[in-house]
């Protein structure tokens, strides 16, 4: 089985993003944020984790999903069969 473990959002300022998203979503830090990374979780414990990563460029595609899998190798092969590329 595979599930979304975290939505990873590229941001220009981690501290500001933490301040905004914790209030906007009623999330709390999973642990003390780093200068370049923070993981936020729902206060009530029910929902998807939001991770904030310091973006080091202005380029698009700064967002992605972290997928959690019980059997990573099998899921990679399944995704490749569905048309994914490495």
Buried (B, 14 or more C-beta within 10 A) or exposed (E): EBEEBBBBBBBEEBEEBBEEBBEEBEBEEBEEBEEEEBBBBBEEEEEBBBBBBBBEEEEEEBEEEEEBBEEEEEBEEEBEEEEEEE
